[in-house]
């Protein structure tokens, strides 16, 4: 079997560790040094479901979306495929190198979604971006392995009551928050209800009908 080749490394702002980009043939992997694999180009079904169901549930031809976390681009590519020709999608990525990787060797995995004219990509902290006073029809969060700050400890605020209230405020009436997680988190579900969201928790396979079971939350602002 062909060995993995380390292509690049990048520091996560805020002493979040080091990201490592690996390639083996046409397969890519992003790892967090000392913590293991964060994402793989082989397994991305649940990320695509996150975007597809978000757009389907909105039922709009021209939604305004905010995506927290670019990753390997699969969530963004799925949103572009299901949200209509007039959509505007802002992607917030904390690590500048991840954007560069997606413009370079990683881009082929998801079909170079950053080249789509509907996309605006910004480097920064999505938790801070949400408090800028702008409004969205949907906010999709795939910035950690679940509702806790694995790669960026400041994201703990985002998943707490203050952060979720800020998300609620940033959504237009009828708008939705969608969150990806490697597994269930009952306390997070309870917090979503307390903020006032109508919540649906969905379990999906990581890769079609196979692989690990991941958890998705779809939380709608009713008023």
Secondary structure by P-SEA (a helix, b strand, c coil): cbbbbbcccccccccccbbbbbbcccbbbbbcccccccccccccaaaaaaaaaaaaaacccbbbbbbcccccaaaaaaaaacccccbbbbbbbccaaaaaaaacccccccccccccccbbbbbccaaaaaaccccccbbbbcccccccccccccccccccaaaaaaaaaacccccbbbbbbccccaaaaaaaaaaccbbbbbbbbccccccbbbbbbbbbbcc
